[in-house]
Amino acid sequence: MSKDTSKSSGKIPKDLLVGAKTSAEQEIAEKMRHVKHKIVILSGKGGVGKTTIAVNLATALAWKGQVVGILDADIHGPDVPKMLGLEGTRMVGGDKGLEPVIGPLNILSVSMEFLLQSADTPVIWRGPLKMRVISEFLSKVNWGNLDYLIIDLPPGTGDESLSIMQLLPDLNGVIIVTTPQEVALLDSRKAAIMVRQMNIPILGLIENMSGFHCPHCGKITNLFGKGGGKNAAKELNLFFLGDLPFDPRVMILSDEGKPFIVTEAKSPVAQAFQHVVDRLLERLKGQH
């Protein structure tokens, strides 16, 4: 009898992954052939600002003149439409498949919310259905020619993350988002280990909500601690893309569907985010 080494090796068992190549995967490969860069935004836990970073990264790249798409792969909690000011919009079919919704700066957006009866409609699905709709978002949508496709995943290391990484083996890489809190860092380590087990590059780690800049006195208060993300990046041998200060305006603008990177371009958080984007672009250049 052969010995089962899946537990001792730490590898993800093959039977948990999507199966052998299918016609749908071939369709995906053809569609994604026209996308120059494919980047996943991932976090180990919720509430760290992952979707905010995904939306503002897409906006920053589009602001630089790039053709950008964003795929909201969070089937149960699709928040990208709200943050782009696209609530209530619907995707429609065309000659080349489902047409993405066009948002600010001509960002092409695809989300489960664009298919729901209302924003309050819950998606009560098991894994196979979620994996199928993600596959169809990649294969049946008319993405066209993109410079960047930003993929916003739900928190954790579940079905959606496995599906994307299996269906897109040529990802440029994953950006992991965390906060300085130890519980967030703990889950970020798990996310990083999962990505490495999938043989996907990790472009870097971002520490969000790093410190609060008081608009009145200028003092910095570390609400959730400081430096944990940088230390975790060093411990895991990850590139540290940077830290982003906490700013209540980010929450307010996100709720209004206004990406802060444009609306508050001169704020400390927007300036820090531009620095993160510049470091990311340098990383991508290094891949070539």
Secondary structure, DSSP 8 states (H G I E B T S, - for coil): -----HHHH----GGGS--S--HHHHHHHHHHTTEEEEEEEEESSSSSSHHHHHHHHHHHHHHTT--EEEEE--SSS--HHHHTT-TT---EEETTEEE-EE-GGG-EEEEGGGGSSSTT------HHHHHHHHHHHHHSB---SEEEEEEE--SSSSHHHHHHHHH-TT--EEEEEE-SSHHHHHHHHHHHHHHHHTT--EEEEEE-S--EE-TTT--EE-TT-SSHHHHHHHHTT--EEEE--B-HHHHHHHHTT--HHHHTTTSHHHHHHHHHHHHHHHHHHHH-
